[in-house]
């Protein structure tokens, strides 16, 4: 491996690490708007079951 490959690898690793952190934060923050929208549009049992499965790790 040459010295020129190392900065690109660091940049790629930082990009994927940052992207995974951003997705994780957006997942947690999205609970509020999803619950609000679901409450305002009415309770459909199918949608409620899907939301429970999707947000199960946060419960």
N, C-alpha and C positions, 0 to 999 in steps of 0.2 A: 504494500500500500504506500503510495507516495504522500508527501506532505500536502499536496494540492487537493487530495480527496477529503481530507479531514474537515475543513470548514463547511463543505457542502453537506457532509453527513451530519454535522452539528446543526446546521440550518434546517435540514429535513426533520431531524429528531425534535427540534424545538417547535417546528410547525405542527407536527402530529401531536405532540404533548399539549400544546396550546389549544389545538382544535378539540382534543378529547376533554380538556378542562372546560372549554366553552360549551360544548354539548352537554356536559354533566350539569353545569350551572343552569343552562336553559331548560333542561328537563325538570329540575327542582322548582324553578321559578314559574314554569308553565302550569303548575297545579292550580294556582289561584284563578287565572283567566279561564281555564277549562271548567273548573267548578262553577264559576260565575255564569259562563255561557250555558252550561248544562242546566243550571237552576232557572235561568231566564227562559229557555226554550221549552222546558217541560221535561218530565221524567219518562224516558223511553227505557224499558227494562233491558233491551239489547245494548243500547249505548251505555247504560250504567254498568252492565256486566263487562263490556269491553274496557271501559275506563278503570274499573277495579283491577282488571288483569294488567293493564298497562302501567298503572301507578302502584301496583302491589309492593314493589321494593321500598316505597316511601311510607307505607302504612306501618 
